[in-house]
Amino acid sequence: MRIALAADHAGFQLKDELAAWLREQGHEVVDLGTNAPDSVDYPEYGSKLARAVASGEAERGVAVCGSGIGISIAVNREPKCRCARVDDPLSAALAREHNDANVLALGARLVGPDMAKACVSAFLGTDFAGGRHQRRVDQLSHLLQDSD
């Protein structure tokens, strides 16, 4: 699978560790930065990741910042992205199964590398259930259009 990763300065080390681990698992990784501890703005990196997933450059994405909150908000500005911020594998699996999430957000200051890998593994290993959940996911795509 082709997976895009992006992080701000607080999340770049976890992103780098996840990127190496994903490559070991046989995935193709698109690293969108940042790659240093110098302060950067998470919206820029969340936007890069969102564009990569929305355009089809990547099938899925993993976004990392200090808490996972800011970068998840940035990713979710793109209507084609459904980014779920999680702290545990069950939430990651449910984000895929029920919400067809295509981006996972993690907080580098909140989860360690082992838990992050468990979350990513659950996220990538779970299929969207469809069925009754499809109707709800479809509604998400129309929220902005219907408000006009």
Secondary structure, 3 states (H helix, E strand, C coil): CEEEEEECCCCHHHHHHHHHHHHHCCCEEEECCCCCCCCCCHHHHHHHHHHHHHHCCCCEEEEEECCCHHHHHHHCCCCCCCEEECCCHHHHHHHHHHHCCCEEEEECCCCCHHHHHHHHHHHHHCCCCCCHHHHHHHHHHHHHHHCC
